[in-house]
């Protein structure tokens, strides 16, 4: 892997590095369009192509038209996706990126002699540039095409350029499909007009294997890294390591965009069909200190199909795209700002502003919401189902908080409800997504977690129906209640006639000491979060924690806090005050 300056490559062809909107370090946002296509592919000795040629022609032609008409500053398609015939005809018909815009197109396989022929055919319209390679007649290339207008040296207007980059590392599948059939390149292009510009670099799937510590150190700073994939296992450790290397540095001026095909790719080898049953795992990785994690922002992204998670322990934000086929349009803040006043420099991250899906009739239609999968599993919440669905329709993060309280699965911090601390929003190095209200991740660990949390909600709903299990302070619950979460009372999850309350069911995989510790901790949060001593005492009295022991439901210390007078209504971690 050799990093090559785009400025130097263009100069050799009589052009200059363009000024690209997405890479100019100003406070102005840029528009990005990402196409996550339906996946039915054909793999053979000739390479990798979409199996349904008519569908591919239609979809990718429309994507380029939309990127052109909607003036996307950055338009991206994944590995092995863009048909060369579509790109050629579109450019010839004037469907091109306007000046200042950049298309990053993962293209279908092509052989070197075919690329040379295409270069000649496009010569009247565009200058096609690529790394010089020796011909290997029986091998195919895995290319990406950068398409943009570049100023001509000497002030002679602009030249449309198609700058082609080749994959540098083969995917090591069991059958050695790419090991045996792929012709490799060695150049990886680096866009950066000046030392104060943002850098852009693209990796093609297994190119990630070549990003070791020296390469990461060379490219990470002030960089937007685009990773194009057609990958059945995008979360495999071999594909994650490069992200760890790039994001481990102290600077927060690195962002990574991973774009894969949609979920459930089907691979065809001749007449043999192989369903991948894969997750898409297309995602945006970033860590600016001014990231916008406000509830309304997270909820707006969620409803359109961009879902928040927090990768631990690295502590950076990962926004996953909905796994279904779609064109995503985003408004994005720059990777870094230069010469921008501090009061204006707020790098809040990507905002998903529009999503387009293909209708049965073949048209692309904007969707106001995307299916996050929650409706398909909400039934596991039993009697809590309707309440949780109602909350989720308003704000899915509120639902995550209510479920966390219902199950007692909250962090040991008073800020447990902050989206950055919410346990269901956290992912570890495996990147398995356990969000309850974004449940497209089919991994067993994710499914088990979601179902267990919802079943605790179901059990809690049954408990709240049984008057014999209610403490005196929650007697009003028998007359009706609703699940609720409010920022002004973040440690309460239900509301009844006499006001808010906290109801927790911890299941049977707990000890008495674990239940005691959890109750004390929540009580402390209620006390500290109250506006007054009286309010704190009332909130603590309206806290009930149940668990199951030897098959029977038990409430823990039914009358705790009822006998506490005001002077003693202090911290639950001051054990001299315990009843």
C-alpha positions as CSV (number, residue, x, y, z in Angstrom):
1,X,0.0,0.0,0.0
2,X,1.6,3.2,-1.2
3,X,-0.2,6.5,-0.5
4,X,-0.1,8.8,-3.6
5,X,-0.9,12.5,-3.6
6,X,-3.9,13.3,-5.8
7,X,-2.3,16.7,-6.5
8,X,0.9,15.1,-7.9
9,X,-1.1,12.6,-10.0
10,X,-3.2,15.4,-11.5
11,X,-0.3,17.6,-12.2
12,X,1.2,14.8,-14.3
13,X,-2.0,15.0,-16.4
14,X,-2.1,18.8,-16.7
15,X,-4.6,19.4,-13.9
16,X,-4.6,20.8,-10.4
17,X,-6.1,19.6,-7.2
18,X,-9.8,20.8,-7.0
19,X,-11.3,22.7,-4.2
20,X,-13.8,20.2,-2.8
21,X,-16.6,21.3,-0.5
22,X,-16.5,18.3,1.8
23,X,-12.7,18.8,2.4
24,X,-12.7,22.6,2.9
25,X,-12.2,23.1,6.7
26,X,-14.9,25.8,7.1
27,X,-17.9,25.9,9.4
28,X,-20.2,25.2,6.4
29,X,-21.7,21.8,6.4
30,X,-21.6,19.5,3.4
31,X,-24.2,17.1,1.9
32,X,-23.4,13.4,1.6
33,X,-25.3,10.7,-0.2
34,X,-24.7,7.0,0.5
35,X,-26.2,4.2,-1.5
36,X,-26.6,0.9,0.4
37,X,-27.9,-1.4,-2.4
38,X,-29.9,-4.6,-2.5
39,X,-27.5,-7.5,-2.7
40,X,-27.9,-10.3,-5.2
41,X,-24.4,-10.8,-6.7
42,X,-22.8,-13.1,-9.2
43,X,-19.2,-14.2,-8.6
44,X,-17.2,-16.0,-11.3
45,X,-13.8,-16.0,-12.9
46,X,-14.7,-12.8,-14.6
47,X,-15.2,-11.0,-11.3
48,X,-18.1,-9.8,-9.2
49,X,-21.3,-8.2,-10.7
50,X,-24.9,-7.6,-9.8
51,X,-26.9,-10.7,-10.8
52,X,-30.0,-8.7,-11.9
53,X,-28.4,-6.5,-14.5
54,X,-31.6,-4.5,-15.3
55,X,-32.2,-3.8,-11.6
56,X,-28.6,-2.6,-11.2
57,X,-28.8,-0.4,-14.3
58,X,-31.9,1.2,-13.0
59,X,-30.8,1.7,-9.4
60,X,-27.4,3.1,-10.0
61,X,-28.4,5.3,-12.9
62,X,-31.0,6.8,-10.6
63,X,-28.5,7.3,-7.8
64,X,-26.1,9.2,-10.0
65,X,-29.0,11.4,-11.3
66,X,-30.0,12.1,-7.7
67,X,-26.4,12.9,-6.6
68,X,-26.2,15.3,-9.6
69,X,-29.6,16.9,-9.2
70,X,-29.5,17.2,-5.4
71,X,-25.9,18.5,-5.6
72,X,-24.3,16.1,-3.2
73,X,-20.9,17.2,-2.1
74,X,-19.9,13.6,-1.5
75,X,-21.7,10.6,-3.1
76,X,-20.6,7.1,-2.3
77,X,-21.4,3.5,-3.4
78,X,-19.9,0.3,-1.9
79,X,-17.4,-2.2,-3.3
80,X,-18.2,-4.0,-6.5
81,X,-21.5,-2.1,-7.0
82,X,-21.5,0.6,-9.7
83,X,-21.9,-0.9,-13.3
84,X,-19.3,0.7,-15.6
85,X,-21.8,0.9,-18.3
86,X,-24.0,3.1,-16.1
87,X,-21.1,5.4,-15.1
88,X,-20.0,5.7,-18.8
89,X,-23.5,6.5,-20.2
90,X,-24.3,8.9,-17.3
91,X,-21.1,10.9,-17.8
92,X,-21.6,11.0,-21.5
93,X,-25.2,12.3,-21.0
94,X,-24.0,15.1,-18.7
95,X,-24.9,13.5,-15.4
96,X,-21.7,14.5,-13.7
97,X,-20.6,15.9,-10.3
98,X,-20.8,19.7,-10.3
99,X,-17.6,21.6,-9.5
100,X,-16.6,21.2,-5.9
101,X,-18.3,17.8,-5.6
102,X,-16.8,14.4,-5.3
103,X,-18.2,11.0,-6.2
104,X,-16.5,7.9,-4.6
105,X,-17.9,4.9,-6.5
106,X,-17.1,1.3,-5.7
107,X,-17.4,-0.3,-9.2
108,X,-18.0,-3.7,-10.6
109,X,-15.1,-5.8,-11.6
110,X,-13.2,-5.0,-14.8
111,X,-10.2,-6.3,-16.5
112,X,-7.2,-4.1,-17.3
113,X,-7.7,-4.3,-21.1
114,X,-11.4,-3.4,-20.6
115,X,-10.4,-0.4,-18.5
116,X,-8.0,0.7,-21.2
117,X,-10.8,0.5,-23.8
118,X,-13.1,2.4,-21.5
119,X,-10.4,5.1,-21.1
120,X,-10.3,5.6,-24.8
121,X,-14.1,5.6,-25.2
122,X,-14.5,8.3,-22.5
123,X,-11.7,10.5,-23.7
124,X,-14.0,13.0,-25.3
125,X,-15.8,13.5,-22.0
126,X,-13.4,12.7,-19.2
127,X,-9.7,12.0,-18.5
128,X,-9.5,8.5,-17.0
129,X,-6.4,8.0,-14.8
130,X,-5.2,4.9,-13.0
131,X,-2.1,3.2,-11.7
132,X,0.0,1.6,-14.5
133,X,-0.2,-2.2,-14.2
134,X,1.0,-5.1,-16.3
135,X,-1.7,-7.0,-18.0
136,X,-2.8,-10.2,-16.4
137,X,-5.4,-11.5,-18.9
138,X,-7.0,-14.0,-16.5
139,X,-7.4,-11.7,-13.6
140,X,-9.9,-9.0,-12.8
141,X,-9.6,-5.7,-10.9
142,X,-11.6,-4.5,-7.9
143,X,-11.8,-0.7,-8.5
144,X,-13.2,2.4,-7.1
145,X,-13.7,5.5,-9.3
146,X,-13.3,9.0,-8.0
147,X,-15.2,11.4,-10.3
148,X,-14.7,15.2,-10.0
149,X,-13.9,18.3,-12.0
150,X,-10.3,19.5,-11.7
151,X,-8.9,22.9,-12.8
152,X,-6.7,22.7,-15.9
153,X,-3.2,24.0,-15.4
154,X,-2.8,27.4,-17.0
155,X,-6.4,28.5,-16.3
156,X,-8.1,26.7,-19.1
157,X,-11.3,25.8,-17.3
158,X,-11.9,22.4,-15.8
159,X,-11.5,18.8,-16.8
160,X,-13.8,16.0,-15.8
161,X,-11.6,13.3,-14.2
162,X,-12.2,9.7,-13.4
163,X,-9.4,8.6,-11.1
164,X,-9.5,4.9,-10.6
165,X,-8.0,3.1,-7.5
166,X,-7.5,-0.6,-7.3
167,X,-7.8,-2.9,-4.3
168,X,-4.4,-3.7,-2.8
169,X,-5.1,-6.7,-0.6
170,X,-7.2,-9.7,-1.5
171,X,-10.0,-11.1,0.7
172,X,-8.8,-14.4,2.1
173,X,-12.0,-16.5,1.7
174,X,-11.9,-20.3,2.0
175,X,-12.0,-20.8,-1.8
176,X,-9.3,-18.1,-2.4
177,X,-11.6,-16.4,-4.9
178,X,-9.7,-13.1,-4.8
179,X,-6.3,-14.6,-3.9
180,X,-6.4,-16.5,-7.2
181,X,-8.5,-14.2,-9.4
182,X,-7.8,-10.6,-8.4
183,X,-5.2,-8.4,-10.0
184,X,-3.9,-6.0,-7.2
185,X,-2.9,-2.4,-7.3
186,X,-0.6,-0.7,-4.8
187,X,-1.6,3.0,-4.9
188,X,-4.1,4.5,-2.4
189,X,-4.9,8.1,-3.3
190,X,-4.8,10.9,-0.8
191,X,-6.9,14.0,-1.4
192,X,-5.7,17.2,0.3
193,X,-5.3,20.5,-1.5
194,X,-3.2,22.1,1.2
195,X,-1.8,21.3,4.6
196,X,-4.8,23.0,6.1
197,X,-7.3,21.0,4.1
198,X,-9.1,17.9,5.2
199,X,-7.6,14.7,3.9
200,X,-9.7,12.0,2.2
201,X,-8.6,8.4,1.7
202,X,-10.6,5.4,0.6
203,X,-10.0,1.8,1.4
204,X,-11.6,-1.1,-0.6
205,X,-12.7,-3.8,1.9
206,X,-9.6,-5.9,2.7
207,X,-7.3,-3.0,2.0
208,X,-8.0,-2.5,5.8
209,X,-5.5,-5.4,6.4
210,X,-2.7,-3.1,5.1
211,X,-3.4,-0.3,7.6
212,X,-0.9,-1.1,10.3
213,X,0.5,1.3,12.9
214,X,2.9,3.1,10.4
215,X,0.1,3.6,7.8
216,X,-2.4,4.7,10.5
217,X,0.0,7.3,11.8
218,X,0.6,8.6,8.3
219,X,-3.0,9.2,7.4
220,X,-5.1,9.6,10.6
221,X,-4.8,13.4,11.1
222,X,-7.6,15.6,9.9
223,X,-8.9,12.7,7.8
224,X,-12.1,11.4,6.4
225,X,-11.6,7.7,5.8
226,X,-14.1,6.0,3.5
227,X,-14.2,2.2,3.7
228,X,-16.1,0.5,0.8
229,X,-17.2,-3.1,1.4
230,X,-19.0,-6.1,0.0
231,X,-18.4,-8.0,3.2
232,X,-20.4,-10.9,4.8
233,X,-18.6,-10.3,8.1
234,X,-17.9,-6.6,8.4
235,X,-17.4,-6.8,12.2
236,X,-14.7,-9.5,12.0
237,X,-11.7,-8.6,14.1
238,X,-9.5,-8.4,11.0
239,X,-11.7,-5.6,9.7
240,X,-12.0,-3.7,13.0
241,X,-8.3,-3.4,13.8
242,X,-7.6,-0.6,11.4
243,X,-10.4,1.5,13.0
244,X,-8.8,1.0,16.4
245,X,-5.4,2.1,15.0
246,X,-6.8,5.2,13.3
247,X,-9.0,6.3,16.2
248,X,-6.6,5.6,19.1
249,X,-4.8,8.9,18.7
250,X,-5.6,11.8,21.0
251,X,-6.9,14.0,18.2
252,X,-10.6,14.0,17.5
253,X,-10.1,15.0,13.9
254,X,-10.6,11.6,12.3
255,X,-13.8,10.1,11.0
256,X,-14.4,6.8,9.3
257,X,-17.4,6.0,7.1
258,X,-18.0,2.3,6.4
259,X,-20.4,1.6,3.5
260,X,-21.5,-2.0,2.9
261,X,-24.3,-3.6,0.9
262,X,-27.6,-4.0,2.5
263,X,-28.3,-7.0,4.8
264,X,-29.0,-10.5,3.5
265,X,-26.8,-10.6,0.4
266,X,-27.3,-13.6,-1.8
267,X,-24.2,-14.8,-3.7
268,X,-24.5,-16.9,-6.9
269,X,-21.7,-19.0,-8.3
270,X,-23.2,-20.5,-11.5
271,X,-26.4,-22.2,-10.4
272,X,-25.3,-22.4,-6.8
273,X,-27.0,-20.0,-4.4
274,X,-25.4,-18.9,-1.1
275,X,-27.4,-16.7,1.3
276,X,-25.0,-14.7,3.4
277,X,-27.5,-13.8,6.2
278,X,-25.3,-10.9,6.9
279,X,-25.7,-7.6,8.8
280,X,-25.0,-4.5,6.8
281,X,-23.1,-2.7,9.5
282,X,-22.7,0.5,7.5
283,X,-21.7,3.1,10.0
284,X,-20.1,6.5,10.7
285,X,-17.4,6.5,13.4
286,X,-16.3,9.8,15.0
287,X,-15.3,11.4,18.3
288,X,-15.6,15.2,18.2
289,X,-15.9,16.8,21.6
290,X,-18.9,18.9,20.4
291,X,-20.8,15.9,19.1
292,X,-24.6,16.5,19.3
293,X,-26.0,13.9,21.6
294,X,-29.2,15.8,22.6
295,X,-32.2,13.6,22.8
296,X,-34.1,15.4,20.0
297,X,-31.1,15.0,17.7
298,X,-30.6,11.3,18.4
299,X,-34.3,10.7,18.0
300,X,-34.5,12.6,14.7
301,X,-31.7,10.5,13.3
302,X,-33.2,7.3,14.7
303,X,-36.6,7.8,13.0
304,X,-35.0,8.3,9.6
305,X,-32.6,5.3,10.0
306,X,-29.4,6.4,11.7
307,X,-28.9,4.8,15.1
308,X,-26.6,5.9,18.0
309,X,-24.2,3.7,19.8
310,X,-21.1,4.4,22.0
311,X,-18.1,2.1,21.5
312,X,-16.4,1.3,24.7
313,X,-13.8,1.5,26.1
314,X,-12.5,3.6,23.2
315,X,-15.4,6.1,23.9
316,X,-16.2,7.1,20.4
317,X,-19.6,7.5,18.7
318,X,-20.8,5.0,16.1
319,X,-23.9,5.7,14.1
320,X,-25.3,2.7,12.3
321,X,-27.4,3.0,9.2
322,X,-30.6,1.0,8.8
323,X,-29.7,-2.4,7.3
324,X,-32.3,-2.3,4.5
325,X,-31.5,-1.1,0.9
326,X,-31.7,2.7,0.8
327,X,-30.2,5.9,-0.4
328,X,-29.2,8.0,2.6
329,X,-28.8,11.8,2.4
330,X,-27.0,13.5,5.3
331,X,-26.0,17.0,6.3
332,X,-22.5,16.6,7.9
333,X,-20.1,18.8,9.8
334,X,-16.5,18.9,8.6
335,X,-13.9,16.6,10.1
336,X,-12.1,19.7,11.4
337,X,-12.3,23.4,11.3
338,X,-9.5,25.8,10.4
339,X,-9.7,29.6,11.0
340,X,-13.2,29.3,12.5
341,X,-14.1,31.2,15.7
342,X,-14.6,28.9,18.7
343,X,-18.2,30.0,19.1
344,X,-19.0,28.8,15.5
345,X,-16.9,25.6,15.6
346,X,-19.4,23.0,16.6
347,X,-18.7,19.7,14.9
348,X,-22.1,18.0,15.8
349,X,-21.7,15.0,13.5
350,X,-23.9,13.7,10.7
351,X,-27.7,14.4,10.6
352,X,-29.7,12.1,8.4
353,X,-32.0,14.4,6.5
354,X,-33.7,12.2,3.9
355,X,-34.0,8.4,3.1
356,X,-35.1,7.0,-0.3
357,X,-36.3,3.5,-0.8
358,X,-37.4,1.7,-3.9
359,X,-41.1,1.0,-4.3
360,X,-42.6,-2.2,-5.8
361,X,-43.1,-0.3,-9.0
362,X,-39.4,0.6,-9.2
363,X,-39.6,4.2,-8.3
364,X,-37.5,5.8,-5.5
365,X,-39.6,7.4,-2.8
366,X,-38.6,9.4,0.2
367,X,-39.5,7.8,3.5
368,X,-40.3,9.8,6.7
369,X,-39.4,6.9,8.9
370,X,-37.4,3.6,8.7
371,X,-38.4,0.3,10.3
372,X,-36.0,-0.1,13.3
373,X,-37.4,-3.6,14.0
374,X,-38.8,-2.7,17.5
375,X,-42.4,-3.5,16.5
376,X,-41.3,-7.1,15.7
377,X,-40.1,-7.9,19.2
378,X,-42.3,-5.5,21.3
379,X,-44.7,-8.4,22.0
380,X,-42.0,-9.9,24.3
381,X,-42.9,-7.0,26.7
382,X,-46.3,-8.5,27.4
383,X,-48.5,-6.1,29.2
384,X,-45.9,-3.3,28.8
385,X,-46.0,-3.5,25.0
386,X,-48.4,-0.7,24.3
387,X,-46.8,1.6,26.8
388,X,-43.3,1.1,25.4
389,X,-44.5,1.4,21.8
390,X,-46.2,4.7,22.7
391,X,-43.0,6.1,24.2
392,X,-40.9,4.9,21.3
393,X,-43.1,6.7,18.8
394,X,-42.2,9.9,20.6
395,X,-38.5,9.2,21.3
396,X,-36.9,5.7,21.1
397,X,-34.2,6.7,23.6
398,X,-36.9,7.4,26.2
399,X,-38.0,3.8,25.7
400,X,-34.5,2.5,26.2
401,X,-34.4,4.4,29.5
402,X,-37.7,3.1,30.7
403,X,-36.7,-0.5,29.9
404,X,-33.3,0.0,31.6
405,X,-35.1,1.1,34.8
406,X,-37.8,-1.6,34.6
407,X,-35.0,-4.3,34.5
408,X,-32.6,-2.5,36.8
409,X,-30.0,-2.6,34.1
410,X,-28.5,0.9,34.7
411,X,-25.0,2.0,35.1
412,X,-23.6,2.8,38.6
413,X,-23.6,6.6,37.9
414,X,-26.3,9.2,38.4
415,X,-25.9,10.0,34.7
416,X,-26.8,6.5,33.7
417,X,-29.6,7.9,31.5
418,X,-27.2,10.0,29.4
419,X,-27.2,8.4,25.9
420,X,-23.4,8.0,26.2
421,X,-23.8,6.0,29.4
422,X,-27.0,4.0,28.6
423,X,-26.1,0.4,28.7
424,X,-28.2,-0.7,25.8
425,X,-26.5,1.9,23.6
426,X,-23.0,0.7,24.4
427,X,-21.1,-1.6,22.1
428,X,-17.8,-3.3,22.8
429,X,-15.0,-4.5,20.4
430,X,-17.3,-7.0,18.8
431,X,-19.6,-4.1,17.7
432,X,-22.7,-6.2,18.3
433,X,-25.6,-3.8,18.7
434,X,-27.9,-4.5,21.6
435,X,-30.2,-1.5,21.3
436,X,-33.7,-2.6,22.1
437,X,-35.3,-0.1,19.8
438,X,-32.9,-0.8,16.9
439,X,-33.0,-4.5,16.7
440,X,-31.8,-5.5,13.2
441,X,-28.7,-7.1,14.6
442,X,-29.4,-10.8,14.5
443,X,-26.5,-11.9,16.6
444,X,-27.5,-14.3,19.4
445,X,-26.0,-12.1,22.1
446,X,-28.0,-9.1,20.9
447,X,-31.3,-11.1,20.6
448,X,-30.8,-12.7,24.0
449,X,-30.2,-9.3,25.6
450,X,-33.2,-7.6,24.1
451,X,-35.6,-10.4,24.8
452,X,-34.4,-10.7,28.5
453,X,-34.9,-6.9,29.0
454,X,-38.4,-7.0,27.5
455,X,-39.5,-10.0,29.4
456,X,-38.5,-8.3,32.6
457,X,-40.9,-5.5,31.5
458,X,-43.6,-8.1,30.9
459,X,-43.1,-9.5,34.4
460,X,-43.1,-6.1,35.9
461,X,-46.4,-5.3,34.2
462,X,-47.9,-8.4,35.8
463,X,-46.5,-7.5,39.2
464,X,-48.1,-4.1,39.0
465,X,-51.5,-5.7,38.5
466,X,-51.2,-7.6,41.8
467,X,-52.3,-5.4,44.7
468,X,-50.8,-7.8,47.2
469,X,-47.3,-7.2,45.7
470,X,-47.6,-3.4,45.9
471,X,-46.1,-1.4,48.8
472,X,-48.3,1.1,50.6
473,X,-46.6,4.0,48.8
474,X,-47.6,2.6,45.4
475,X,-51.2,1.7,46.3
476,X,-52.5,4.2,43.7
477,X,-50.9,2.0,41.0
478,X,-53.9,-0.4,41.3
479,X,-56.1,2.3,39.8
480,X,-54.0,2.6,36.7
481,X,-50.5,3.8,35.6
482,X,-48.5,4.4,32.5
483,X,-44.9,3.9,31.6
484,X,-43.1,7.3,31.2
485,X,-39.7,8.9,31.1
486,X,-39.1,12.6,31.7
487,X,-35.9,14.6,31.8
488,X,-37.1,16.3,35.0
489,X,-37.5,13.0,36.7
490,X,-34.9,10.8,35.0
491,X,-34.9,8.0,37.7
492,X,-38.6,7.3,37.5
493,X,-40.3,5.1,34.9
494,X,-44.1,5.0,35.7
495,X,-46.7,7.6,36.5
496,X,-49.9,6.9,38.5
497,X,-52.6,9.0,40.2
498,X,-50.3,10.4,42.9
499,X,-47.4,11.1,40.6
500,X,-44.2,9.5,39.4
501,X,-42.7,6.3,40.7
502,X,-39.8,3.9,40.1
503,X,-40.7,0.2,39.6
504,X,-37.9,-2.4,39.0
505,X,-38.0,-6.1,38.4
506,X,-34.5,-7.7,38.6
507,X,-35.5,-11.3,37.7
508,X,-34.1,-14.4,39.4
509,X,-30.4,-14.2,38.4
510,X,-29.7,-12.0,41.4
511,X,-28.8,-12.3,45.1
512,X,-30.4,-10.4,47.9
513,X,-27.3,-8.3,48.2
514,X,-27.4,-7.4,44.5
515,X,-31.0,-6.3,44.9
516,X,-30.2,-4.3,48.1
517,X,-27.3,-2.5,46.4
518,X,-29.4,-1.7,43.3
519,X,-32.2,-0.3,45.4
520,X,-29.9,1.8,47.5
521,X,-28.2,3.2,44.5
522,X,-31.5,4.2,42.7
523,X,-32.7,5.7,46.0
524,X,-29.6,7.8,46.2
525,X,-30.1,9.0,42.6
526,X,-33.7,9.9,43.5
527,X,-32.6,11.8,46.6
528,X,-29.9,13.7,44.8
529,X,-32.1,14.5,41.8
530,X,-34.9,16.0,43.8
531,X,-35.7,19.7,44.1
532,X,-36.2,19.5,47.9
533,X,-35.7,17.1,50.8
534,X,-39.5,16.4,50.9
535,X,-39.5,15.7,47.2
536,X,-36.5,13.4,47.6
537,X,-38.2,11.5,50.4
538,X,-41.4,11.1,48.5
539,X,-39.5,9.8,45.4
540,X,-37.6,7.3,47.6
541,X,-40.8,6.1,49.2
542,X,-42.3,5.5,45.7
543,X,-39.4,3.2,44.7
544,X,-40.1,-0.5,44.7
545,X,-37.8,-3.3,43.6
546,X,-38.9,-6.9,43.1
547,X,-37.1,-10.1,42.3
548,X,-37.9,-13.8,42.0
549,X,-36.6,-16.3,44.6
550,X,-37.4,-20.0,44.5
551,X,-40.2,-19.3,42.0
552,X,-41.9,-16.6,44.1
553,X,-42.0,-12.9,43.4
554,X,-40.7,-10.9,46.4
555,X,-40.6,-7.2,47.0
556,X,-37.5,-6.0,48.7
557,X,-38.0,-4.3,52.0
558,X,-41.6,-3.2,51.3
559,X,-41.7,-0.4,54.0
560,X,-38.2,1.0,53.6
561,X,-38.1,4.8,53.7
562,X,-41.6,5.0,55.0
563,X,-40.4,5.5,58.6
564,X,-37.5,7.8,57.7
565,X,-38.0,11.3,59.0
566,X,-36.5,14.3,57.3
567,X,-33.3,14.6,59.3
568,X,-32.4,11.1,58.4
569,X,-33.4,11.3,54.7
570,X,-29.8,11.5,53.7
571,X,-27.5,9.6,51.3
572,X,-28.2,5.9,50.9
573,X,-24.5,5.4,51.1
574,X,-24.3,6.8,54.6
575,X,-25.0,3.5,56.3
576,X,-25.5,5.1,59.7
577,X,-28.8,6.3,58.3
578,X,-30.1,2.9,57.2
579,X,-33.3,1.5,58.7
